[in-house]
């Protein structure tokens, strides 16, 4: 009888039927104990009725769910991108185990809510739940994305203290984490000490070196792979091509592209062609990059076209940029900015204005920049133009002083980057509050002179900020490390480790 009642809502999309079923259960004298609530919730989840599940859980009595059902619910909500729904289930579960914590932390990482994921991990460490290899895999990935070294060191030390078995996948993640936190020397030390023969570990080291612009070191690791008879895979060569791209080693990159095919019989995938387009585009070989795209055996994706568009902006080739635009089915704000900036750099103001008008008409906006800085174990996040930070007033004062000093040293704001119909002074003001500049000012506010400052950003750093940071590093005698979406930049004594090639 009970099974029949529960089955009433299996094919229903009507909330009334669900609550009617709940009423029948109570009427039959079963009450809403944990097993019945769990069965009712699982019925809804199995049908994909997450909205109805949300509504059902508004009933206070429905929080009496068992552990297994709660864990299933967290997983289902996360798979559907409903992070807050999953967290709500977690917080109201009477009992939680390591699976509950892992599902929530892993879901936050997969949905790019890294700061909250690390906060949850700290909470987990305060209760009597021992983190396992899956927990550490998630928090290491989150820490890597944020590039926060103090947290990385704490997580690694904790992992060692708890004697978690370091399998090759975890080793790869640890090497990747320290590389992305700007500590390539620690990543190298761990790599040298592990003596692993698994290609994934070697790939992590090569990719880390590539992100730091250390192409020669990355190629050296590749040679050692060959000496140790470790067969490289497609990811290995992607790392090598990326390293060559970041250092302008066009001929070397082209050589390894051929080695991959002829010596190792690895057919290039979309990502490898993208790396070749990036390699050629960064070096100014735009026609060759375009020819590479046209000769691809598969359809180029939007990322490859955007890579070439970025090179068109750098080398002021508006004609090819327009060709690229016609091959991008859906433009985002970043694409429009690139092409508009290309027009501006060529004094084609009418074309730039038309692009801005098109953006307004279509409601296209550029992605907001976000930057993070870690100080005393606390992660501070800044958004471009935001005044949400409690110390905004002090941050703005520092930025104003820095801007004046930078101009005295010859800095000229790159106002063509600002797509707004406003006065030049207002454009300069907008550039002043880019997220990495806000993070830098806060770092200067909170650290002692000559202390190294490390910042992570979700987007590629712009020309204006790059030039600004070089001057600040010289004027204040500071080492400033910025990890953007593309690579690491170490600003020191007025120059950048990328050689202005990024």
N, C-alpha and C positions, 0 to 999 in steps of 0.2 A: 504493500500500500504506500509506504513512504517513498519508495523508489519511483512509483507512478506519479506521485505528487511532485517530486523533484524534477522529473522529466517534463512536467508541464511547461517549464520555461525554456527548454532547450532550443526550440525553434522560434521563440518569441523575441521580438525587438521592442516590445511594449513593456515599459516599466511597471504598469499596473498589474500585468500578469505575474511578474516577479514577486511583487509585494502580496499579491493574492495567494501565490504559492506559499509564501512565508506565513500568511495568516492560516492557511490550511494546516500547515505543520503544527502550529500552536494549538489549533482547534482539535487536532487529533491527539493532543496531549503529550507531544514529544518535547516541546519547549525548544528554545534556541541554544542548545548546547554546542560545544566546539565542533563536534563531528558533523552535525547537521549544517551549521554555518559554513564549515569548510566545504562540504559537498555542494552547497548552494553556490558558493563563490566559484568553485572549480567548474561547475556547470556553465556559469557565465563566461569564465575565462576560456574554456574549451570552445565556446561559440564565438569568441572574439568580441564579446560584449563588454569592453573595458569601461565604456561610459556608464552602462548599467551597474557594473561592479562598483564604480565610484559612488553612484547614487545609493546603492544598497549599503555601502559602508558608512553612509551618513547616520545610519541607525546605530546608536550606542551599543545595543546588544550584539551587533555584528562584529565587534572587535574581539569577540571570544573565539578566535580562529586558532587552529593548531599550527605547530611550527612548520610542517611540510607545506601546508597551504600558503602560509605567509611567505615562505621562500619562493614558491611558485609565482605568487602575485608580484613580488619584487622583480623577479626575472621577466615576467610578462610586460609589466609596465615599462621597464627599462628597454626592452626590445622594441617597444612602440614609441620610444623617445619621451615617455612621460616620467621624467626624473623626479619631479615633485610628488607625483602620485606614489611612486615607489618609496620615496622617503617617508611619506605619510603612513603607508602600511608598516614600514620598519619601526617608526616611532611608537606605533600603537600595538605592536606585537608584544604579548605578555612574556614570551620567551624568545630569545635570539641565540643562534649558534654561529660558528665561524662561517657557515654558508650564507647566513643572513648578511653578515658584515661584508663578506667578499662580493656578494651580488650587488650590494649598494655602492661600495667603493669602486668596484670595477665599472659599474654603470655610470657613475659620475665621471670617471676618467674617459670612458668612451664617448660621453656627451660633452667633453671639453670643459668640464667644471672641476678643474684640477685643484684649485685652492681648497674647495669644499671637500674634495676627496682626501687630501692630506689632513684636513681637520678631522674628518671621520676616523682616519687611521690613528690619530693621536687619542681620540676618544676610546677607540678599541683597545689601545694599550693601557688604558686606565681601568678597564673591567677585566674580569677573569676569563677572557677569551684569548687563546694563543693564536697569533697570526701564523699562517702557513705559507707554503711556496706560492700559492695563488694570490694571497694577500700582497706579498712582497712584489710579485710580478706587476700588479696593478699600480701600487704606489710608486714603484720605480719608474714605470711608464709616465705617470703623472708628474713626478719630480723632473723627469727628463724634459717634458714639454714646457715646464715652467723655467727650467734652467736655474734652479735655486740650490746653490752648492751646500749651504749649511744643512738644509734638510737632507740632501743627498748623502752627506757624510754621516748624519745621524741614522738614517735608514740603513746604510751599509754596515755601520758599527752594530746596530741592533740585530741585523741579520746574522752577523758573525757570532754575536753573543748567544743568540738563540740556537746556534748550531744548525741552521737551515742548510740542507744539502744543496750545494751549488751545482746544479746541472748546467749543461751547455746553453740552454735557452736563457736561464737566469744570468749566467755569466755574460752572455751577449747583451742582455738588457742593462746590466751594471756598467759595462764598458760604454755603452751608448749613453747612459745617464751622465756619467762623469764627463764624457766628451761634450755633451750638450750643456753641461753646467760650466763649460769653459776650462775644465781641468783635464786637458788632454794628456798631461804628464801622468796623472793618476790612472787614467784609462790605460795608458801604455804600460804602466807598472803592473796593473792587474792582468793585462793581456800577457805580458812576458812571464808572469808567475804561474799562469794556469796551464800552459803547455797543452792546450787542447788541439785535437786533430779535426774537430768539427768545423766545417766551412762557415757556419753561422757566426762563430766567434771571430774568425778572421775577417769576415765581412763587416762585423761591427767595428773593428779596429780601422779597417780601410775607410769606411764611411765616416767615422769620426775624424780621421785625419783629413779627409776631403773637405769636411765642413769648416775646418780651421785653415784651409788653403795650403795644406802641407802635402802638395802633390808628390814631391820627391820621396817623402816618407811613406806615403800610401803605396807608391810603386815599389819601394823597398820591401814592404810587407808582402806585396804580391810575389816578388822574387823568392822570398822565404817560403811562401806557400808552394811554389813550384819545387824548391829544393827539398821540402818535406813531403813531396808527392801528394799534396792535398789538391784535389781537383776543384778549380774555381767554377762557380755557377753564374747565372745571369746577374745576380745581385752584386757579385764581386766586380764584374765589368762595369756595372752601373756606377759603383763607387769610384772606380778608376777614371771613368769618363767625366764624372762630376768633379773629381780632383783636378783633372786637366783643364776643365772648363773654368774653374775658379782661379787658375794660374795662367791662363792664356796659352797653354801648351797645345796648340792646334795640331801640329804634326804628330806629336806623341799620342794625342787622343785618337787621331785617325788611324794610327798604327794599331792601337789596342782594339779598335772597332773591327779591324781586319783580322787580328789575332783571334778574337772571340769567334769569328765565323770559320776561319780556315784551320786554325790549330786545334780549337776545342769543339768545333761543330755545334756551337750555340747560336741559334738563329736570333737575331736582334728582335726585341719586342718593342712595343710602342714607346716605353720609357727610354730605351737606348737611343732610338731616333730622336726623342725629345732632348736627350743629353747632347747629341751631336748638333742639333739645331742651336741649343744654348751655347755650346762650345764655339761654333762658327759665328753666331750672332754677337756674343760678347766681344769677340776679336774683330768685329766690324766686317766680316765676310757675309754680308746680308744676301747677296745674290746666290752665293753658294749654299747658304742656309735654306733659302727659298727653294733652290733646286733639289736639296735633300728631301724637303717635304714633298715635292712633286714626284720624286722617285720612290717614295715609300711604298712597300707592297701592301700596306693596309691604309685605311682612312685615318688621317691625322685627327687627333682629338682637339678639343678647345684649348687644352693646356699648351700644346705645341704651337698653335697659332698665337696664343698670348705671349709665349716666349719670344717669338719673332717680333711681335708688336712692341715688346719692351725694348728690343734691340733697335727697332726703327726709331723709337723715341730717343734713345741714347745717341744714335748717329744721325739724327735729324733727317730721316728719310720718310717724308710724309707720303710720297707716291706709293711706295711699297706698303706703308702702314694702311693706306686706304684699301689696297688689294687684300691685305690680311683681314681687315674689318669685314669685308664682303664674305669671308669664309667662316666667320664666327656667327653662329646661328642666334645666340642670345648674348647680348652685351651686359656686363655688370659695370658698376661705377668705376672700378679700377681700369677697365678697358677704355672707357670714354675719357678718363683722366689722361691715360697714356697718349691717346691720339690727339686730344686737345692740347696737351703740353708740347707735342711734336709740332703742331700748327703754330703755337706761340713762339717756339724756338726759331721758327722760320719767318716770324712776323706776319703770319697769315691769320690776322685777327678776325676777319670775317668768318673763316672756316671754324676757328675756335669758338666764336660766339654762336655759330649754328649748332655746334656740338653741345654747348652748354644748354641751349634752348631745347634741343632734342632730349637731353637728360631730364630737364624740368618737365617736359611734356609727357615723357614716359614714366616719370616718377623714379628714375634711376638714381641711386645714391651710392657713394663710395663707402666701402666697409670702414667701420670705425677702427682706428688704431688703438691697441691696448699694449701697455708695457708693465712689466713687473720688476720690482727690486726687493731683495731680501736683506733685512737689517735686523741683527740680534734675534735671528730665528723667526722673525715675523715677515710674512709676504705682503707687500703693499702693491696694490694694482692702480694703474692710472689709465684713464681714457682721454683721448684727444679732446681738448676744449672743455673738459669737465672741471667743475669747481666743487666736487663732492668731498674731496679730502678735507679732514678737519684742520689741516695746516695750510690750506690753499693760500691764505694771505702771505704767509712767510715764503712759500714756494714762488709766488708771483714776484715778490720783491727780489729774490735771488735771480730769477730769470730776467727781470728788467735790468739789473746790474750787469749780468753776463752779456746780455744783448748789446748794451752800450759799450762794454769793454771789447767785445768781439768786433764791433764796427770800427773802433779805433785801431784794431789790428788788421783792418782790411776786409772784414767779412761783409759780403753783400747778400742779403736774403734773396732766395730764389723764388720771387713772387709769382712767376709763371705757373708754379705748382698749384696755386689757389684758384679754383674755378668759381669765382664769385664776381658779380658786377659791383665792386666796391672800390674805394680809393686805395692807392698803393700803401698808405699807412695802415689801413685796416687789414690788407693782405699780410703785411709784416706781422701784425698783431696775431693773426690766425696761425701763422707758421710758428710763432713763439710758443704756442701751447700744444704742440704735438706731444703725444704720450711719452716718448722717450726723453724729451726735454723736461717734462714734469717730473719723471722718475729721476733724472740726473739732478735737478734742483733739490729734490728731497734728499737724495744721497749726499749732496754737498752740505745740506742743512744738518744732517745727522751723523756725519762721519768727520774724523779728524783730518787735518791736512796731509796730503800725500798718500792717503788710503786709497787702495784700488776700488773702483766702483764697477759693479757688474749689473747689467740690465738685459732683460729679455723682451722681445717684441713679437707680436703675432703677424705683422706684415713686414715687407721689405722696407728698410729705412730709406728715407727720401734723400735727394741730393742736398737739400738745404740742411737737414739735420747732420748729415755726414760731414759737410764742410764746417758746420758749427762745432761739432764735437772735436774735430781736429784742432781747431783754434783754442778751444777750452782746455784741451789736454796740454797744450803748450803754455798757455797763460797761467794756469793753475798748477802746473807740474804734477798732473794727475794721470794715472793709467785708467782709461775708461774702456771697459769691454762690453760690447753690445752684440747680442745674438739675435739676429732678425730671422725672417722666414727662409732666407737664402743661405747665410753663412755667419761666421764670427767676424767681428771687427774689433781689433785691438788698437785703440787710439793712444798714442804715446808721443810726446814731444812734437806735436803738430803733424804727425803722419798716421796713416792707418795700415794695418797689416795686410789689407786687401790690395794695397797699391792703387787705390781708387778703381778697382776692377771687380765690380760685383753685380 
